[in-house]
Amino acid sequence: MKKVVSLLAVLGFLTFGIANVSFAANDQKTDKATTEQVADSAAAPAAAQAELSEDPDDAVNHGLHYTLKEKFIQGGAVWMTPVLICLILGLAFVIERIFYLNLSTVNSKKLLTKIEDALKNGGVEKAKDICRDTKGPLAAVFYQGLDRYDEGLESVEKSVVSYGGVQMAKLETNLTWISLFIAIAPSLGFLGTVIGMVQAFDDIERAGDISPTIVAGGMKVALLTTVFGLITAMILQVFYNYLLTKVDSIVNDMEDATISFMDILVKNK
């Protein structure tokens, strides 16, 4: 189930990203054609061109979504595409972890009450059935403890501690990949900026003059990769901190519930 959700998320984000790049390229071609038509129509009055630039529909087209696509194309597909891939894959892992952690969250007090009632009325097997029918790592830990109930409380405690560590490790799965993308995205952006600066200086050398147009244009394109890399890292960092908080909350609840679980077994022994 986790792999299916993760795969669907990746495919969805990849489709969305490719569609955005395609639309951005089409928009750029349309803008280029429009510019050529305006340049050819030199006889058009200046007042009409001013009205064209102030067209409300044109203002709507140049919204945030259009601006992002335009800047993405200006930054260059060679360096902007890896940054976009980091964002897509990072968000895919984030969505997978959110689903998994939400499914792992259970009402520990309610589960402990059911187990205690089952031990009193139906014995260990009934309590194991309750744990088997309950989703989440906490119920799995309790099941392992109940499975060794006949071996003594010391064996139960060792089993709960050992299997609890395994479940805690599962909660943190894929978080390292998210942190990796948080580190790689701005690094790719900085690398693209440095290479863009080198290309800008090459343009200056070929032109033989420090033209403000050459310098400003080259530096703007170079800095766009850093901007998008930092934006990607900030988005993933917010989700990463949320997931860490969620994991800590589940782990703390598991530790408290485990202590109460051992107390229940001591009472019923």
C-alpha positions, 0 to 999 in steps of 0.5 A: 500500500505504501509503495502504491501511494508513493508511486502514484504521488511521484507519477502525479507530480511528474505529470504536473511538472512536465505539463507546467514545463510544456505550458511554459514553453508554449507561453514563451513561443506565444510571447515571442510571436506576439513580440515579432508581430508588434515589431512588424507593425511599426505603423501602429500608433503609440496610444494603441500599443499602450492600451495593449500593454494595459489589457486586463487579460494580459495582466491576468496571464502574468500572475504568479503561476505564469511568472514561475513558469517564465522564470523556470524557462529563463533559468535554463532546463539543464539546472532547473530540471534537477531542482524540480525533480528534487521538489517532486521526489521530496514531496512524494516522500512527504505525502507517503510519510503523512499517510503512513504516520496518520495510519500509525496514530491510534487512541492508546488509552482506548486500546489499553482499555480494550486489552485490559477488559479482554484479559479479564473476560477472555484471556490472552488470546482475546487480547491478541485478537484485539491487537491483531485487528488494530492497525498501527505500531502500538498494537503490533508491539502489544501483540508481540508482548502478549505472544510471550505472556506465558514465558513470564513478564521479563520475557514480555518486557524484553520483547516489547522493548526490542520490537518497539525499537523496530517500529520506531525505526519504521516511523522514520523511514524515508525521512533521510531522503527528504533531508537529502533533497533539502540539502541537494536542492540549494546546492544545485541552485548554487552550482547553477549560479556559479556556472551562470556567472562564469558564462556571463564573464565569458560573454563579457570577454567575447563582447570586449566590453562590460555592458550593463545589459550583458552583465545584468542578463547573465547574472539574472539567469544565474541567480534564478537557479539559487532562488528556486533551489532555496524555495524547494529547500524551504518547502521541504524543510517545513514538511520535514519538521512537521514529520519529525514532530509527528514521529516524536509524538507517536514515539512518546505515546508508545512509550507511555502506553507501553508502561501502562501495558506492563502495569496491566499485565502485572495486575492480571498475572 
